[in-house]
Amino acid sequence: MERDMRKKARLLTREASTAVRMIYKIDPQWALTFIKKQRDENVVHELNCWITRNASMDDDGYTIMNMRGTQIPGTKPRWNYLVRPLSRQMGIVAGGQGDKLLLTFEGGDYVVTHLCRNKACFNPEHLLVETKEQNELRKTCHESFVIRTADGTVIHPCTHWMGGARVQCVLPVRDVPAPAVGKYVDMSLGGPVLRTGRSNQ
């Protein structure tokens, strides 16, 4: 069994992109320190997304993190990294999921998911590796929000933590005034629009 696992690991490594092969074993704490330096503290985002203004983008709109000339501690011999991984890939490594990046090879069944649906974000808490199918299902949460009522009740509309994913989407919070309690709340970002069964209130 151990031999089979090693064989699968070799196959995954062979399928992985050059960038993934270069970064997936980086120490998560070092990676976290590195990406924090890339983060633009002047960009305030409602969901606490980590964003940089200096990154270039790939053809799909994902930001690229420049690691050219970066020395990674613990490598023997030390070498300058020549890769430019996607910011989300470095976020995955910083979150301690580097090995899972090997599953995200082109044509495979796994992808890096942005729980916040923000392609530019590299906050490790907003990223995970999961199946393409689960990633597609998360689109149903787009433009939804968490409801917080006057009495402190919090209603999170995301159900994607069920069925094996175990992680909810990261959504903005909307406060609902006291008179709205007990009424239907439209979950679109244009709201909150409060409705009864008959007409808008």
C-alpha positions in Angstrom: 0.0 0.0 0.0 2.8 2.4 0.9 4.4 1.7 -2.5 1.1 2.5 -4.2 0.9 5.8 -2.4 4.4 6.7 -3.4 3.6 5.8 -7.0 0.5 8.0 -7.0 2.5 10.8 -5.5 5.1 10.5 -8.3 2.3 10.6 -10.9 0.7 13.6 -9.4 4.0 15.4 -9.2 4.6 14.7 -12.8 1.2 16.0 -13.8 1.6 19.2 -11.7 2.6 22.5 -13.3 6.1 23.7 -12.9 4.9 26.4 -10.4 3.1 23.9 -8.2 6.1 21.5 -8.2 8.3 24.4 -7.1 6.1 25.7 -4.3 4.0 22.9 -2.8 6.7 21.8 -0.2 7.4 25.3 1.0 7.1 25.7 4.8 3.6 27.1 5.4 4.8 29.6 8.0 7.4 31.0 5.6 4.8 31.2 2.8 2.4 33.0 5.1 5.0 35.6 6.0 5.8 36.0 2.3 2.3 36.6 1.1 1.5 39.0 4.0 4.3 41.2 2.6 2.5 41.1 -0.8 -0.8 42.2 0.7 -1.8 45.8 0.2 -2.9 47.0 3.6 -4.5 50.1 2.0 -7.1 47.9 0.2 -9.9 47.5 2.7 -12.3 44.7 1.7 -15.6 43.8 3.3 -14.8 40.1 3.5 -11.2 40.6 4.6 -9.9 39.5 1.2 -6.1 39.8 0.8 -5.4 41.8 -2.4 -2.3 43.3 -4.0 -2.2 46.1 -6.5 1.2 45.2 -7.9 0.4 41.8 -9.3 0.0 40.9 -12.9 -2.9 38.7 -14.1 -3.1 35.5 -16.1 -5.6 35.1 -19.0 -8.3 34.0 -16.6 -8.1 37.0 -14.4 -6.2 35.4 -11.5 -3.3 37.4 -9.9 0.3 36.2 -10.3 2.8 36.4 -7.4 6.3 37.2 -8.5 8.9 35.1 -6.7 11.8 35.8 -9.0 15.0 36.1 -7.0 13.3 35.0 -3.8 15.4 32.7 -1.6 13.5 30.0 0.2 15.1 29.0 3.6 16.0 25.4 4.2 16.7 24.6 0.6 20.1 22.9 -0.1 21.7 24.4 -2.0 19.8 27.7 -1.8 18.5 28.9 -5.1 16.6 31.8 -6.4 13.0 30.9 -7.3 12.3 31.7 -10.9 8.6 30.8 -10.8 5.6 33.1 -10.8 2.8 31.1 -9.1 -0.8 32.2 -8.9 -1.4 34.1 -5.7 -4.1 31.6 -4.8 -1.6 28.8 -5.1 0.7 30.5 -2.6 -2.3 31.1 -0.4 -3.0 27.4 -0.4 0.6 26.7 0.6 0.4 29.3 3.4 -2.7 27.6 4.7 -0.9 24.3 5.1 -2.5 22.6 2.1 0.5 22.5 -0.2 0.3 18.8 -0.9 -3.3 19.2 -2.1 -2.1 21.5 -4.9 -0.8 18.4 -6.7 -4.4 17.4 -7.3 -5.0 20.6 -9.3 -3.3 19.6 -12.5 -4.8 20.6 -15.9 -7.6 18.3 -16.9 -8.0 16.9 -13.4 -11.0 16.9 -11.1 -9.7 19.3 -8.5 -9.4 23.1 -8.4 -8.5 25.9 -6.0 -11.8 27.4 -4.8 -12.2 31.0 -3.6 -14.8 30.8 -0.9 -15.2 34.6 -1.2 -15.6 34.3 -5.1 -12.9 37.0 -5.4 -10.3 35.9 -8.0 -7.8 38.4 -6.7 -7.9 37.2 -3.1 -5.1 35.1 -1.6 -6.2 35.0 2.1 -5.5 31.4 3.1 -8.8 31.3 5.1 -10.7 32.0 1.9 -9.0 29.2 -0.2 -9.2 25.4 -0.4 -8.7 22.6 -2.9 -11.9 20.8 -3.8 -13.6 19.1 -6.7 -14.7 21.0 -9.8 -18.2 19.9 -9.1 -18.2 21.4 -5.6 -16.7 24.5 -6.9 -19.5 24.9 -9.4 -22.1 24.3 -6.7 -20.7 27.3 -4.8 -21.8 29.6 -7.5 -25.3 29.5 -6.1 -24.1 31.5 -3.2 -22.8 34.3 -5.4 -24.5 37.7 -4.5 -26.0 36.2 -1.3 -25.2 37.4 2.2 -25.4 36.5 5.8 -28.3 38.0 7.8 -27.7 39.3 11.3 -30.9 40.3 13.1 -31.3 42.9 15.9 -31.4 40.2 18.6 -28.0 38.8 17.5 -29.3 35.9 15.5 -27.1 35.0 12.5 -28.5 33.2 9.4 -26.0 31.9 7.0 -27.6 30.8 3.7 -24.7 28.7 2.5 -25.4 25.0 2.6 -22.1 23.9 1.0 -20.7 22.8 4.4 -23.0 19.8 4.0 -22.3 16.8 1.7 -18.6 16.5 2.5 -17.3 20.0 1.8 -17.6 21.0 5.4 -16.6 24.6 4.6 -19.1 27.4 4.1 -18.7 30.2 1.5 -17.4 33.5 2.8 -20.3 36.0 2.4 -20.9 39.6 3.3 -23.1 40.4 6.4 -26.3 42.5 6.2 -28.0 43.7 9.4 -31.7 43.4 9.3 -33.7 45.9 11.5 -36.0 44.6 14.3 -39.3 45.0 12.4 -38.1 42.6 9.8 -37.9 39.6 12.2 -40.2 36.9 11.0 -40.5 38.2 7.5 -38.9 36.8 4.4 -35.6 38.4 3.5 -34.4 38.6 -0.1 -30.9 37.1 -0.2 -29.6 39.3 -3.0 -26.8 41.9 -2.4 -29.2 44.7 -3.4 -31.0 44.3 -0.1 -32.0 43.6 2.4 -35.4 43.7 0.7 -37.9 42.5 3.2 -41.0 40.7 2.0 -44.2 39.3 3.5 -46.2 36.7 1.6 -48.3 39.4 -0.1 -46.2 42.5 -0.9 -43.0 44.4 -0.3 -42.6 46.1 3.0 
